[in-house]
Amino acid sequence: MTNNKLQTYNQSHHGISAEQISPSARAIITKLLENGYVAYIVGGAVRDLLLGMHPKDFDIATNATPDQIKYVFQKHCRIIGRRFKLAHVYHNREMYEVATFRGVAAGGDRIVKQGHIVRDNVFGSIDQDAVRRDFTCNALYFDIENANILDFCNGVEDINQGRLRFIGENNQRIIEDPVRMIRAVRFQAKLGLNIPVAMRNAILQQSQTLYNVSFARLFDELVKVFHCGSAHKAYELMNELQLFQHIFPQAIVAINSSDQYIRFVHNALKSTDLRIKQQKSVTPIFLFACFLWPMTCIKINKYLAAGMVPYDAVNKAANQTFDLSRRNLSIPRIVQIGIRNIWLLQHRFSHTKGKKVFFTLEHPRFRAAYDFLLLRAHESVELQKQGDWWTHIQTISKAKQIDLIFSKKKTKYKK
């Protein structure tokens, strides 16, 4: 359980100044204060600043209701959400999430089914809002006027101890919103806030409740966890806690069917982490293509052995993979198209003569498909040769590319 007694930490204790807060977020809070409301930077931004990180988002909590926030900011505000109503306030072309303090009173605009919170628009005070949050590390409020941190749940101490704790009883908080299990994985993998044994046991016990989460929310949370910069750690932890198998039941069986596929997925995760560390762009299309490749590849090989042409084999296998995945996870259509293109290009890489080579090089998904090929290169000598060839052709001039592609002689090149 949590200690709900307010603890206030001033700047000499935590070292965070108001200047570290986004100027736009400060401007929004200032306007709310000028209109007689209270408002704070809340949650992940405060947590990340305490950990010495630069927050990606600056969320705001206030005692103003969504309609009152709308009245203050007029055309610069949009009220969203039915499950949890909140406001999006726009300032200097940036959007900030402004949420009203949640309450704990029974009744009102709240719907709970079998312990799962379906809808909750009961508003309350700041101390009630704190205990309604998921983890103690997220129940922290930063006051821009005096740089104080308000801590109702011992969140500062938990962060200092490198400990992740739910606010309240573990099983209950998971059942209320099962997505919290994936969030816990992300916080341990990325932030180093370790999941205690009791929480691990609760996650193992409640892992099947992921089936209660909408497919769209589940996909969004997966993108966050696998693009957090510690995807490899998160993947291993999700397997330990039996979460991955509930989301990708057929895929994990195929991945674990051979060391080759296990190594392929691990290398894909490490590659994604490296790209994020190097501040390069990443897309969920690539990693999801990697997760689903082993089960698809097994089907492709079966169809090729039966005499089906590669294009038809890939498409048929892809259709079956997406149909199976749909039972546990909704992959957006645009992502499915990108994944399919990456898989189709794997067979086009075997063609290194004629004008089709230029079509391959100019394909919008060429770069992702090429990276995918390099991950597969260790599987065979032939794939290694393909990887070397497509690496080489990107390093030479257009004239030399034409010479290489249309030459009837086998051209030797330096790796």
C-alpha positions as CSV (number, residue, x, y, z in Angstrom):
1,M,0.0,0.0,0.0
2,T,1.0,3.7,-0.3
3,N,1.6,6.4,2.2
4,N,-0.9,9.1,1.2
5,K,0.6,11.7,3.4
6,L,1.8,14.7,1.4
7,Q,5.5,15.2,1.2
8,T,6.8,18.4,-0.4
9,Y,10.3,18.5,-1.9
10,N,11.8,21.9,-2.7
11,Q,14.4,22.6,-5.3
12,S,17.4,22.1,-3.0
13,H,16.2,18.5,-2.6
14,H,15.4,17.6,-6.2
15,G,17.5,20.0,-8.2
16,I,14.8,20.7,-10.9
17,S,14.1,24.3,-12.0
18,A,11.1,25.7,-13.7
19,E,13.3,26.6,-16.7
20,Q,13.6,22.8,-17.5
21,I,9.8,22.8,-18.1
22,S,8.7,23.5,-21.7
23,P,7.9,27.3,-22.1
24,S,4.6,26.5,-23.7
25,A,3.6,24.2,-20.8
26,R,4.5,27.0,-18.4
27,A,2.4,29.5,-20.4
28,I,-0.6,27.2,-20.3
29,I,-0.3,26.7,-16.5
30,T,0.2,30.4,-16.0
31,K,-3.0,31.2,-17.9
32,L,-4.9,28.6,-15.8
33,L,-3.5,30.2,-12.6
34,E,-4.5,33.7,-13.8
35,N,-8.1,32.4,-14.2
36,G,-8.3,31.2,-10.6
37,Y,-7.4,27.5,-11.1
38,V,-4.5,25.4,-9.8
39,A,-2.3,23.5,-12.3
40,Y,0.8,21.4,-12.2
41,I,3.2,19.5,-14.4
42,V,2.4,15.9,-13.6
43,G,3.5,12.3,-14.1
44,G,6.2,11.2,-16.5
45,A,7.8,14.6,-17.1
46,V,8.5,15.0,-13.3
47,R,9.7,11.4,-13.1
48,D,12.0,11.7,-16.0
49,L,13.5,15.0,-14.7
50,L,14.2,13.3,-11.4
51,L,16.0,10.6,-13.3
52,G,18.1,13.1,-15.2
53,M,16.3,12.6,-18.5
54,H,14.7,15.0,-20.9
55,P,11.0,14.5,-21.0
56,K,9.3,13.9,-24.3
57,D,5.9,15.3,-23.1
58,F,4.8,17.7,-20.4
59,D,1.4,16.7,-19.2
60,I,-0.6,19.1,-17.0
61,A,-3.2,18.4,-14.3
62,T,-5.6,21.0,-13.0
63,N,-8.8,21.4,-10.9
64,A,-10.5,23.0,-13.9
65,T,-13.0,20.8,-15.6
66,P,-12.7,20.1,-19.4
67,D,-15.4,22.7,-20.1
68,Q,-13.7,25.3,-18.0
69,I,-10.4,24.6,-19.7
70,K,-12.2,25.0,-23.1
71,Y,-13.6,28.4,-21.8
72,V,-10.1,29.6,-20.9
73,F,-8.3,28.7,-24.1
74,Q,-11.3,28.9,-26.5
75,K,-10.2,28.0,-30.1
76,H,-6.8,26.8,-28.9
77,C,-8.4,23.9,-27.0
78,R,-10.2,20.7,-28.0
79,I,-11.9,18.3,-25.7
80,I,-11.3,14.7,-26.5
81,G,-12.1,11.2,-25.1
82,R,-15.2,9.4,-23.9
83,R,-13.5,6.9,-21.6
84,F,-11.4,9.6,-20.0
85,K,-12.4,13.1,-21.0
86,L,-9.5,15.6,-21.2
87,A,-8.4,18.7,-23.1
88,H,-5.8,19.2,-25.8
89,V,-4.4,22.7,-25.6
90,Y,-2.4,24.1,-28.4
91,H,0.4,26.6,-27.9
92,N,3.1,27.6,-30.4
93,R,2.0,24.8,-32.7
94,E,2.5,22.2,-30.0
95,M,-0.2,20.2,-28.3
96,Y,-0.3,19.7,-24.5
97,E,-2.6,17.3,-22.6
98,V,-4.5,19.0,-19.8
99,A,-6.4,16.6,-17.5
100,T,-8.8,17.4,-14.7
101,F,-8.0,15.9,-11.3
102,R,-9.7,12.5,-11.0
103,G,-11.9,11.7,-8.0
104,V,-12.5,8.6,-5.9
105,A,-16.2,9.1,-5.2
106,A,-18.6,6.3,-6.1
107,G,-21.2,6.8,-8.8
108,G,-21.1,9.6,-11.3
109,D,-19.8,9.2,-14.8
110,R,-17.9,6.0,-14.0
111,I,-18.4,2.5,-15.5
112,V,-16.6,-0.5,-14.1
113,K,-17.1,-4.0,-15.5
114,Q,-15.6,-7.0,-13.7
115,G,-13.0,-4.7,-12.1
116,H,-12.0,-3.1,-15.5
117,I,-12.5,0.6,-15.8
118,V,-14.5,1.2,-19.0
119,R,-15.2,4.9,-18.4
120,D,-14.2,7.4,-15.7
121,N,-15.1,11.1,-15.7
122,V,-15.5,11.6,-12.0
123,F,-13.5,14.6,-11.0
124,G,-11.9,15.4,-7.6
125,S,-9.0,16.9,-5.7
126,I,-5.3,16.6,-6.2
127,D,-4.8,14.1,-3.5
128,Q,-7.6,12.0,-4.9
129,D,-6.0,12.3,-8.3
130,A,-2.7,11.1,-7.0
131,V,-4.1,7.8,-5.7
132,R,-6.0,7.2,-9.0
133,R,-2.7,7.1,-11.0
134,D,-1.0,3.9,-11.9
135,F,2.5,3.9,-10.4
136,T,3.9,5.9,-7.5
137,C,6.6,7.4,-9.8
138,N,3.8,8.9,-11.9
139,A,1.9,10.5,-9.0
140,L,4.2,13.5,-8.7
141,Y,3.2,17.1,-9.3
142,F,5.6,20.0,-10.1
143,D,4.6,23.5,-9.1
144,I,6.2,26.0,-11.5
145,E,5.6,28.9,-9.1
146,N,7.9,27.7,-6.4
147,A,9.6,24.6,-8.0
148,N,8.2,22.3,-5.4
149,I,7.4,18.7,-6.0
150,L,4.2,17.4,-4.3
151,D,4.4,13.7,-3.6
152,F,1.4,11.9,-2.1
153,C,2.5,8.3,-2.7
154,N,6.2,8.1,-1.8
155,G,7.1,8.3,-5.5
156,V,10.3,10.2,-5.0
157,E,11.7,7.6,-2.6
158,D,10.7,4.8,-5.0
159,I,12.6,6.5,-7.8
160,N,15.6,7.0,-5.6
161,Q,15.5,3.3,-4.7
162,G,15.1,2.3,-8.4
163,R,11.8,0.6,-7.4
164,L,8.5,0.4,-9.4
165,R,5.3,0.2,-7.4
166,F,1.6,0.3,-8.1
167,I,-0.5,2.6,-6.1
168,G,-2.7,0.2,-4.3
169,E,-3.1,-3.6,-4.6
170,N,-1.2,-5.1,-7.6
171,N,-4.0,-7.4,-8.9
172,Q,-6.6,-4.8,-8.6
173,R,-4.6,-2.1,-10.5
174,I,-3.8,-4.5,-13.3
175,I,-7.5,-5.7,-13.7
176,E,-8.6,-2.0,-13.8
177,D,-6.3,-1.4,-16.8
178,P,-4.2,-4.4,-18.1
179,V,-2.1,-2.1,-20.3
180,R,-0.3,-1.2,-17.0
181,M,1.6,-4.6,-17.3
182,I,3.2,-3.5,-20.6
183,R,3.9,-0.1,-19.1
184,A,5.7,-1.7,-16.2
185,V,7.9,-3.6,-18.6
186,R,8.8,-0.3,-20.4
187,F,9.6,1.4,-17.1
188,Q,12.0,-1.4,-16.0
189,A,13.6,-1.7,-19.4
190,K,14.0,2.0,-20.1
191,L,14.2,3.7,-16.7
192,G,15.7,0.9,-14.6
193,L,12.8,1.0,-12.1
194,N,12.7,-2.7,-11.1
195,I,9.5,-4.7,-10.9
196,P,9.3,-6.2,-7.4
197,V,8.6,-10.0,-6.9
198,A,5.0,-9.3,-5.7
199,M,4.3,-7.3,-8.9
200,R,5.9,-9.9,-11.1
201,N,3.7,-12.6,-9.6
202,A,0.6,-10.5,-10.1
203,I,1.5,-9.9,-13.8
204,L,2.0,-13.6,-14.3
205,Q,-1.3,-14.3,-12.7
206,Q,-3.2,-11.6,-14.7
207,S,-1.4,-11.7,-18.0
208,Q,-4.4,-13.2,-19.7
209,T,-6.4,-10.0,-18.9
210,L,-4.6,-8.4,-21.9
211,Y,-7.5,-9.9,-23.9
212,N,-9.7,-7.2,-22.3
213,V,-7.7,-4.4,-23.9
214,S,-8.8,-2.8,-27.1
215,F,-6.6,-3.8,-30.0
216,A,-5.9,-0.2,-30.9
217,R,-4.6,0.7,-27.3
218,L,-2.6,-2.5,-27.2
219,F,-0.9,-1.7,-30.5
220,D,-0.1,1.9,-29.4
221,E,1.4,0.6,-26.1
222,L,3.5,-2.0,-28.0
223,V,5.0,0.7,-30.2
224,K,5.9,2.7,-27.1
225,V,7.7,-0.3,-25.4
226,F,9.6,-1.4,-28.5
227,H,10.6,2.2,-29.4
228,C,11.8,3.2,-25.9
229,G,15.4,2.6,-26.8
230,S,15.6,-0.7,-24.7
231,A,13.5,-2.9,-27.0
232,H,15.8,-5.9,-26.5
233,K,15.5,-5.8,-22.7
234,A,11.7,-5.2,-23.0
235,Y,11.3,-8.2,-25.3
236,E,13.1,-10.5,-22.9
237,L,11.1,-9.2,-19.9
238,M,7.8,-9.6,-21.8
239,N,8.7,-13.2,-22.5
240,E,9.6,-13.8,-18.8
241,L,6.3,-12.4,-17.7
242,Q,4.4,-14.4,-20.4
243,L,3.0,-11.2,-22.0
244,F,4.4,-11.6,-25.5
245,Q,2.8,-15.0,-25.9
246,H,-0.7,-13.6,-25.2
247,I,-0.2,-10.9,-27.9
248,F,1.7,-13.0,-30.5
249,P,0.8,-16.6,-29.7
250,Q,1.5,-18.1,-33.1
251,A,4.5,-15.9,-33.7
252,I,6.3,-16.8,-30.5
253,V,5.9,-20.6,-31.3
254,A,7.5,-20.0,-34.8
255,I,10.3,-17.8,-33.3
256,N,11.2,-20.4,-30.8
257,S,11.2,-23.2,-33.3
258,S,14.8,-22.6,-34.3
259,D,17.9,-20.8,-33.1
260,Q,18.0,-19.0,-36.5
261,Y,14.7,-17.3,-35.9
262,I,15.6,-16.5,-32.2
263,R,18.8,-14.9,-33.3
264,F,17.0,-13.0,-36.1
265,V,14.5,-11.4,-33.7
266,H,17.1,-10.5,-31.1
267,N,19.3,-8.9,-33.7
268,A,16.3,-6.9,-35.0
269,L,15.6,-5.6,-31.5
270,K,19.3,-4.6,-31.0
271,S,19.3,-2.9,-34.4
272,T,16.3,-0.8,-33.4
273,D,17.8,0.2,-30.1
274,L,21.0,1.2,-31.9
275,R,19.1,3.4,-34.4
276,I,17.3,5.1,-31.5
277,K,20.5,5.7,-29.7
278,Q,21.9,7.2,-32.9
279,Q,18.8,9.4,-33.2
280,K,17.8,7.7,-36.5
281,S,14.2,7.2,-37.5
282,V,12.4,4.0,-36.6
283,T,9.0,2.6,-37.7
284,P,6.8,-0.1,-36.1
285,I,6.5,-1.6,-39.6
286,F,10.1,-3.0,-39.4
287,L,9.9,-4.7,-35.9
288,F,6.4,-6.1,-36.5
289,A,7.7,-7.5,-39.8
290,C,10.5,-9.2,-37.9
291,F,8.2,-10.6,-35.2
292,L,5.8,-12.1,-37.8
293,W,8.5,-13.2,-40.3
294,P,9.3,-16.7,-38.8
295,M,5.7,-17.9,-39.0
296,T,5.3,-16.3,-42.4
297,C,8.6,-17.7,-43.7
298,I,7.6,-21.2,-42.7
299,K,4.4,-20.8,-44.8
300,I,6.3,-19.3,-47.7
301,N,8.7,-22.2,-47.8
302,K,5.8,-24.7,-47.8
303,Y,4.2,-22.9,-50.8
304,L,7.4,-22.6,-52.7
305,A,8.0,-26.3,-52.2
306,A,4.6,-27.0,-53.7
307,G,5.5,-25.1,-56.8
308,M,3.9,-21.7,-56.1
309,V,5.7,-18.6,-57.6
310,P,7.4,-16.4,-54.9
311,Y,5.1,-13.4,-55.3
312,D,2.0,-15.6,-54.8
313,A,3.6,-17.5,-52.0
314,V,4.5,-14.4,-50.0
315,N,1.1,-12.8,-50.5
316,K,-0.8,-16.0,-49.5
317,A,1.4,-16.5,-46.4
318,A,1.1,-12.8,-45.5
319,N,-2.7,-13.0,-45.7
320,Q,-2.8,-16.0,-43.4
321,T,-0.4,-14.3,-40.9
322,F,-2.5,-11.2,-40.7
323,D,-5.7,-13.2,-40.3
324,L,-4.2,-15.1,-37.4
325,S,-2.7,-12.0,-35.7
326,R,-6.1,-10.2,-35.9
327,R,-7.4,-12.5,-33.2
328,N,-5.1,-10.9,-30.6
329,L,-3.9,-7.6,-32.0
330,S,-5.2,-5.1,-34.5
331,I,-2.3,-4.1,-36.8
332,P,-3.3,-0.9,-38.7
333,R,-3.8,-1.5,-42.5
334,I,-1.0,1.0,-43.4
335,V,1.4,-1.0,-41.2
336,Q,0.3,-4.3,-42.8
337,I,1.0,-2.9,-46.3
338,G,4.5,-1.8,-45.2
339,I,5.2,-5.2,-43.7
340,R,4.0,-7.0,-46.9
341,N,6.2,-4.8,-49.0
342,I,9.3,-5.6,-46.9
343,W,8.6,-9.4,-47.3
344,L,7.9,-9.1,-51.0
345,L,11.2,-7.3,-51.6
346,Q,13.1,-10.1,-50.0
347,H,12.5,-12.2,-53.1
348,R,13.2,-9.3,-55.4
349,F,16.7,-9.0,-54.0
350,S,17.6,-12.2,-55.8
351,H,17.3,-10.3,-59.1
352,T,20.5,-8.4,-59.7
353,K,20.2,-7.9,-63.5
354,G,17.9,-5.7,-65.6
355,K,15.9,-2.5,-65.0
356,K,13.9,-4.1,-62.2
357,V,17.0,-3.5,-60.0
358,F,16.3,0.3,-60.2
359,F,12.6,-0.3,-59.3
360,T,13.8,-2.1,-56.2
361,L,16.3,0.6,-55.3
362,E,13.6,3.3,-55.7
363,H,10.9,1.4,-53.8
364,P,9.7,3.4,-50.7
365,R,10.4,0.4,-48.4
366,F,13.8,-0.4,-49.9
367,R,15.8,0.8,-46.9
368,A,13.7,-1.1,-44.4
369,A,13.7,-4.2,-46.6
370,Y,17.5,-3.9,-47.1
371,D,18.1,-3.7,-43.4
372,F,15.8,-6.8,-43.1
373,L,17.9,-8.6,-45.6
374,L,21.1,-7.9,-43.7
375,L,19.5,-9.4,-40.6
376,R,18.8,-12.5,-42.6
377,A,22.2,-12.6,-44.2
378,H,23.7,-15.1,-41.7
379,E,21.1,-17.7,-42.7
380,S,23.0,-18.8,-45.9
381,V,25.9,-18.0,-48.2
382,E,23.4,-17.0,-50.9
383,L,21.7,-14.4,-48.6
384,Q,25.2,-13.1,-47.5
385,K,26.1,-12.6,-51.2
386,Q,22.8,-10.8,-51.8
387,G,23.4,-8.5,-48.8
388,D,27.0,-7.8,-50.1
389,W,25.7,-7.0,-53.6
390,W,22.9,-4.6,-52.5
391,T,25.3,-2.9,-50.1
392,H,27.8,-2.4,-53.0
393,I,25.4,-1.0,-55.5
394,Q,24.4,1.7,-53.1
395,T,28.0,3.0,-52.9
396,I,28.7,3.4,-56.6
397,S,27.7,6.1,-59.2
398,K,24.7,5.8,-61.5
399,A,26.9,5.1,-64.5
400,K,28.6,2.2,-62.6
401,Q,25.3,0.9,-61.4
402,I,24.1,0.7,-65.1
403,D,27.3,-1.0,-66.0
404,L,26.9,-3.5,-63.2
405,I,23.3,-4.3,-63.8
406,F,23.3,-4.6,-67.6
407,S,26.7,-6.3,-67.9
408,K,26.5,-9.9,-69.1
409,K,29.7,-10.7,-67.3
410,K,29.8,-11.5,-63.6
411,T,31.3,-8.4,-62.1
412,K,33.7,-8.7,-59.1
413,Y,33.6,-6.0,-56.5
414,K,35.2,-5.3,-53.2
415,K,33.1,-5.8,-50.2
